[in-house]
Amino acid sequence: MKTSTKTTDTNTKRTTLVIGANGKTGRRVVQRLRAAGYPVKAASRSSETPFDWNDDATWAPALEGTQAAYITFYPDLTFPGAADKVESFAKLAVQMGAKRLVLLSGRGEEGARNAELRLENSGADWTIVRCSVFNQNFSEAFADAVRYGRLSMPSKGIQEPFVDAEDIADVAFAALTDDRYVGQVYELTGPRLMTLEGVASDLTNAIGREVRYYPVSIEEYAAELTQHGYSQDEALPIAQLIADVLDGRNACLTDGVQRALGRAPRDFADYARETAAAGVWDLEGEAS
C-alpha cells in the first residue's frame, strides 16, 4: 500500500493522544505530529498528561479532547491482562470520540494477537503496526553494554530482521494522519536478516572498537534487565519473552515498510554508523 502521508481530512488536524510518549517510538511519533502541526497530548506515567495502564482513572482525562491515539502497552501485550486493558481503553476512546486508534503490537508474539482482536472489535478505526526487536535497543536500552563491548541476549545463532524505530514512527504517523491506513495490519522488518553476532560486527565497524556478543541464559539476562531499571516482577517475564521471540520465528522479511511508505526500510549498518557518529557509544574522554 503505497500512499502519501498527507491526511485525507484537510479541514482539521486531529488532536492525538500518544501513550508512552517518552518511549522509543512514542517520542518519535510526538515529534512527527508536532512538526506537522498536529495538536498532541503526550502521555506517560510521569508526563504532564499522566497515563498508567494499571490505573484506569487516568485514561479518560488523557483521552479528553482527542480524536486519535497511538497505543503502546507497557510492559508488553503478552503480559496477563493486557488484552483486557486494551479492549477497555479502546471502547472508552471510541465512546469519547477518539475513534482513530493505532496499536503498536509484537511480531511473532502469539499473546499479542488477542489484544489486536479486541482492538479490531472495539468499533475503532484501527491500524495495527507489528514489529519485533528495534535497532534502538542497542543505543537506548543497552547503550552501556555496547559502549563497553559486551552485548548479551538469551539467544544464539538466530536470524532477526532488526527494525528501526524511525521507520516504525513514520508508519505510525502516516496511520494516524491518513485514513487510507484504516483497517490495515503492517508487519515491519528491516531490509535483511542478521544474527546477533552480525549485529556485533556492524557495531564494531561503526564504533571502531570491538563489540562482542555473548549468549546468556534467561536468568542471567533477567538479572541484567534489573540493572537497567526493570523491576524483579518484570525482568524474568521480559527475558523469557525475548528468548521466545529470538528463537527464529521471525527469521523472514516482510514488505511492511515498503507497503506503508513506498520506500525501503532503514538498514542496521546505517543506523549504527549514524549513532556512532553522534557519540552515543563514546567512552569517557573520547570525541566522536
Backbone torsions as a table, in degrees:
resi	resn	phi	psi	omega
1	MET	NA	94.0	178.8
2	LYS	-91.1	119.1	-179.0
3	THR	-139.4	165.4	168.8
4	SER	-80.2	164.9	176.9
5	THR	-97.8	13.6	178.4
6	LYS	-79.1	130.7	-178.5
7	THR	-61.5	146.0	178.4
8	THR	-80.1	-11.2	177.8
9	ASP	-103.3	101.7	-174.2
10	THR	-86.8	-6.9	-175.2
11	ASN	-91.3	-19.4	-177.7
12	THR	-150.7	154.3	174.7
13	LYS	-115.8	121.3	-175.5
14	ARG	-61.5	139.6	167.6
15	THR	-77.9	126.7	-171.3
16	THR	-117.5	131.0	171.8
17	LEU	-87.5	126.9	175.7
18	VAL	-112.4	110.3	179.3
19	ILE	-86.5	132.7	-174.8
20	GLY	78.8	42.0	-172.7
21	ALA	-68.0	-12.6	176.2
22	ASN	-98.5	0.5	-176.6
23	GLY	-82.8	179.5	-174.6
24	LYS	-59.8	-47.5	179.7
25	THR	-89.8	-35.0	-175.5
26	GLY	-58.7	-46.5	-177.5
27	ARG	-68.6	-30.4	177.5
28	ARG	-71.5	-35.8	176.1
29	VAL	-66.2	-42.7	176.6
30	VAL	-56.8	-46.9	-179.1
31	GLN	-59.2	-44.0	-178.1
32	ARG	-67.5	-42.2	179.5
33	LEU	-63.4	-46.7	-178.3
34	ARG	-65.9	-39.0	179.1
35	ALA	-63.0	-29.1	179.9
36	ALA	-91.5	3.3	175.3
37	GLY	87.9	16.6	178.9
38	TYR	-89.0	134.6	173.5
39	PRO	-66.6	137.1	-175.2
40	VAL	-131.0	137.5	165.5
41	LYS	-107.0	106.7	-177.4
42	ALA	-89.3	114.6	-170.3
43	ALA	-119.4	140.8	171.8
44	SER	-161.5	-179.4	-180.0
45	ARG	-67.1	-22.2	-175.6
46	SER	-119.2	12.9	-175.5
47	SER	-93.7	175.5	177.7
48	GLU	-62.3	-34.0	171.2
49	THR	-99.5	96.4	-175.5
50	PRO	-72.3	140.7	175.4
51	PHE	-148.4	129.6	-179.7
52	ASP	-138.9	122.3	178.9
53	TRP	-61.2	-24.0	-179.9
54	ASN	-90.1	2.8	179.5
55	ASP	-135.9	92.0	-175.2
56	ASP	-68.5	-9.5	174.6
57	ALA	-68.3	-18.3	179.2
58	THR	-86.0	-10.9	-171.3
59	TRP	-72.1	-50.7	-176.2
60	ALA	-63.5	-44.9	176.9
61	PRO	-59.4	-36.2	178.7
62	ALA	-68.2	-37.1	-178.2
63	LEU	-77.8	-20.1	-174.6
64	GLU	-56.2	127.3	177.3
65	GLY	81.7	6.7	-179.1
66	THR	-104.6	158.8	176.9
67	GLN	-122.7	-2.1	-178.6
68	ALA	-155.2	160.2	177.1
69	ALA	-150.2	141.4	170.2
70	TYR	-101.1	120.5	-170.8
71	ILE	-108.2	115.7	166.8
72	THR	-118.1	141.2	-176.5
73	PHE	-111.8	133.5	177.9
74	TYR	-114.1	134.9	3.7
75	PRO	-84.3	-27.6	178.5
76	ASP	-167.8	151.2	-178.5
77	LEU	-65.8	-16.5	179.3
78	THR	-82.2	-8.3	-177.8
79	PHE	-71.7	148.5	179.8
80	PRO	-55.1	133.7	177.9
81	GLY	86.5	-7.9	-176.6
82	ALA	-62.5	-45.6	-177.8
83	ALA	-62.5	-40.0	177.9
84	ASP	-60.6	-42.2	-178.8
85	LYS	-68.6	-41.4	178.0
86	VAL	-62.0	-42.5	179.1
87	GLU	-62.2	-46.9	-179.6
88	SER	-62.9	-42.3	179.0
89	PHE	-64.8	-45.0	-177.2
90	ALA	-62.4	-42.3	179.0
91	LYS	-65.2	-40.1	176.9
92	LEU	-64.4	-42.2	-179.9
93	ALA	-60.4	-47.2	179.1
94	VAL	-61.1	-42.7	179.2
95	GLN	-60.7	-35.3	-176.7
96	MET	-91.0	1.6	175.3
97	GLY	100.3	1.9	176.4
98	ALA	-97.1	76.7	-172.0
99	LYS	-83.7	-22.1	-176.9
100	ARG	-88.1	107.0	-173.6
101	LEU	-123.8	129.6	177.9
102	VAL	-119.1	121.1	-175.9
103	LEU	-106.6	127.6	170.5
104	LEU	-84.4	117.3	-176.0
105	SER	-121.1	175.0	-176.5
106	GLY	-100.4	135.5	174.3
107	ARG	-83.4	129.1	-180.0
108	GLY	77.4	9.1	178.0
109	GLU	-102.7	102.4	-175.5
110	GLU	-60.1	-37.2	-179.0
111	GLY	-65.4	-24.1	-179.1
112	ALA	-71.8	-24.1	-177.4
113	ARG	-62.0	-32.1	178.5
114	ASN	-62.2	-43.6	178.1
115	ALA	-65.0	-38.4	177.6
116	GLU	-60.3	-45.6	-179.0
117	LEU	-63.8	-38.0	177.8
118	ARG	-62.8	-41.3	178.2
119	LEU	-63.8	-45.0	-177.6
120	GLU	-61.3	-29.5	-177.4
121	ASN	-98.6	12.4	-174.5
122	SER	-87.6	-10.6	-173.3
123	GLY	93.0	1.0	-179.9
124	ALA	-79.4	159.4	163.9
125	ASP	-87.5	97.5	-166.1
126	TRP	-106.2	154.4	166.5
127	THR	-137.9	140.0	178.6
128	ILE	-115.2	129.7	178.7
129	VAL	-117.0	110.8	-178.7
130	ARG	-102.0	138.5	173.4
131	CYS	-159.2	167.6	-177.5
132	SER	-114.9	-111.4	-172.1
133	VAL	-85.8	127.7	-178.3
134	PHE	-83.8	144.7	168.5
135	ASN	-54.0	-42.3	-171.8
136	GLN	-67.6	-9.7	172.2
137	ASN	-57.2	-32.2	-175.6
138	PHE	-79.7	-12.6	179.6
139	SER	-118.0	-14.1	-178.1
140	GLU	-115.7	-51.2	179.6
141	ALA	-78.6	-41.8	-172.1
142	PHE	-125.9	41.3	-179.5
143	ALA	-61.4	-38.8	-178.4
144	ASP	-64.9	-38.5	179.7
145	ALA	-60.7	-44.0	178.1
146	VAL	-68.2	-43.3	-177.4
147	ARG	-56.4	-38.6	-177.5
148	TYR	-100.4	12.2	167.2
149	GLY	77.9	18.0	-177.8
150	ARG	-131.6	92.5	-178.7
151	LEU	-97.1	132.0	-178.7
152	SER	-140.9	146.6	174.4
153	MET	-153.6	161.9	180.0
154	PRO	-84.3	63.9	-177.7
155	SER	-162.2	151.7	179.7
156	LYS	-145.0	125.5	170.5
157	GLY	77.4	3.1	-179.8
158	ILE	-79.1	165.0	173.0
159	GLN	-114.6	138.7	-176.3
160	GLU	-139.5	134.6	177.0
161	PRO	-88.7	73.3	-175.5
162	PHE	-50.0	134.1	-174.0
163	VAL	-114.7	146.6	-175.5
164	ASP	-89.5	136.9	179.9
165	ALA	-63.1	-27.2	176.8
166	GLU	-65.2	-39.5	176.8
167	ASP	-66.2	-42.1	179.2
168	ILE	-60.4	-45.8	-179.5
169	ALA	-64.3	-37.4	177.2
170	ASP	-62.0	-43.1	179.3
171	VAL	-66.8	-43.5	179.6
172	ALA	-62.4	-43.1	177.8
173	PHE	-60.1	-45.7	179.1
174	ALA	-59.9	-43.0	-178.3
175	ALA	-67.1	-33.2	180.0
176	LEU	-75.0	-22.5	-171.2
177	THR	-115.6	-2.7	-177.6
178	ASP	-134.6	117.4	-174.2
179	ASP	-68.7	-10.5	177.9
180	ARG	-70.5	-8.9	178.3
181	TYR	-91.6	-5.3	-177.8
182	VAL	-61.3	134.9	176.9
183	GLY	79.0	13.9	-177.2
184	GLN	-107.6	146.9	171.2
185	VAL	-113.1	123.0	179.2
186	TYR	-113.2	116.6	177.1
187	GLU	-100.3	115.1	-169.4
188	LEU	-103.9	138.1	171.9
189	THR	-139.9	167.1	168.2
190	GLY	-75.5	-176.1	-173.5
191	PRO	-85.7	-7.8	-178.2
192	ARG	-150.8	156.8	175.6
193	LEU	-85.1	137.5	-178.2
194	MET	-137.0	141.4	167.4
195	THR	-81.9	163.4	176.0
196	LEU	-67.3	-27.9	172.7
197	GLU	-65.2	-37.4	176.0
198	GLY	-67.5	-36.4	174.2
199	VAL	-59.4	-46.2	179.5
200	ALA	-61.2	-37.4	178.5
201	SER	-65.8	-44.4	177.7
202	ASP	-62.7	-39.0	178.6
203	LEU	-66.8	-40.6	176.8
204	THR	-58.4	-46.1	-179.5
205	ASN	-64.3	-37.9	-177.1
206	ALA	-74.3	-39.6	-174.4
207	ILE	-85.3	-33.2	-176.5
208	GLY	88.2	8.7	172.3
209	ARG	-130.2	152.7	-176.6
210	GLU	-70.6	132.1	169.8
211	VAL	-117.9	125.6	-179.8
212	ARG	-113.4	148.1	178.0
213	TYR	-103.3	132.6	179.2
214	TYR	-124.3	112.9	173.8
215	PRO	-68.1	138.4	-179.0
216	VAL	-130.3	168.2	177.0
217	SER	-75.6	164.9	177.6
218	ILE	-59.9	-41.7	-179.0
219	GLU	-65.6	-41.2	178.1
220	GLU	-64.9	-38.9	179.9
221	TYR	-68.6	-39.1	177.2
222	ALA	-59.6	-40.0	178.0
223	ALA	-63.3	-38.1	176.7
224	GLU	-64.6	-39.8	-178.8
225	LEU	-61.6	-36.6	178.7
226	THR	-64.4	-28.2	177.5
227	GLN	-74.6	-14.9	179.0
228	HIS	-104.5	18.6	171.7
229	GLY	101.8	-2.9	178.2
230	TYR	-80.1	145.4	178.1
231	SER	-75.0	163.5	177.8
232	GLN	-59.8	-37.6	-179.0
233	ASP	-68.4	-29.3	-179.8
234	GLU	-86.8	-34.4	-166.6
235	ALA	-62.2	-48.6	-176.3
236	LEU	-67.2	-44.4	176.2
237	PRO	-61.6	-37.4	178.6
238	ILE	-68.4	-41.3	177.2
239	ALA	-61.2	-41.6	178.0
240	GLN	-64.9	-40.5	178.2
241	LEU	-61.4	-45.3	-179.5
242	ILE	-63.3	-40.8	177.6
243	ALA	-62.6	-39.5	179.1
244	ASP	-66.0	-47.3	-177.4
245	VAL	-66.4	-36.1	-179.5
246	LEU	-90.6	43.9	177.5
247	ASP	-108.6	10.9	180.0
248	GLY	98.8	-4.7	-176.9
249	ARG	-64.2	-24.9	-178.8
250	ASN	-104.2	20.9	-175.9
251	ALA	-81.3	56.4	172.9
252	CYS	-152.4	151.4	-178.6
253	LEU	-92.7	152.9	174.9
254	THR	-125.4	169.7	178.4
255	ASP	-104.1	23.6	-173.8
256	GLY	-58.6	-46.2	179.7
257	VAL	-65.4	-44.7	179.2
258	GLN	-61.0	-43.7	-177.9
259	ARG	-66.7	-37.6	-177.3
260	ALA	-79.3	-39.0	-168.9
261	LEU	-116.4	-12.4	-179.4
262	GLY	74.4	24.3	178.4
263	ARG	-147.8	166.7	178.8
264	ALA	-75.3	153.8	175.3
265	PRO	-73.8	160.6	-179.5
266	ARG	-74.4	137.4	-178.9
267	ASP	-84.2	148.5	-179.0
268	PHE	-60.1	-40.2	-178.3
269	ALA	-61.2	-38.6	177.6
270	ASP	-65.7	-43.3	175.9
271	TYR	-57.8	-46.1	-177.0
272	ALA	-63.1	-43.2	-179.9
273	ARG	-64.0	-45.6	-177.9
274	GLU	-66.6	-38.9	-179.6
275	THR	-69.4	-41.3	177.2
276	ALA	-63.2	-41.3	-179.9
277	ALA	-63.7	-27.9	178.7
278	ALA	-78.5	-6.3	175.7
279	GLY	85.8	10.9	-175.8
280	VAL	-60.4	-36.4	-176.3
281	TRP	-102.7	13.8	179.4
282	ASP	-64.6	142.6	168.8
283	LEU	-81.2	161.7	-178.9
284	GLU	-57.5	129.2	179.6
285	GLY	91.9	-9.4	177.7
286	GLU	-83.8	150.8	172.5
287	ALA	-115.2	131.1	-178.7
288	SER	-79.6	NA	NA
